[in-house]
Amino acid sequence: MKTKIKKSATILLQLSIAVSFAIFFPLLAILIEYIKTPHIDNKCIPHGRNFPESDATLFT
């Protein structure tokens, strides 16, 4: 009986660690991308894309 409880506890611990990593790394990637994106006057400026003329005025 004790080995069954230990095995269940081990599986639950491994599952909780796996779920934590699955949530943590995408959120970390989003945070890093947000920090890397330049901001002017609290306006987010996307980078690496072709801009229409209206967005080009933000860089002048």
Secondary structure, 3 states (H helix, E strand, C coil): CHHHHHHHHHHHHHHHHHHHHHHHHHHHHHHHHHHHCCEECCEECCCCCCCCHHHHHHHC
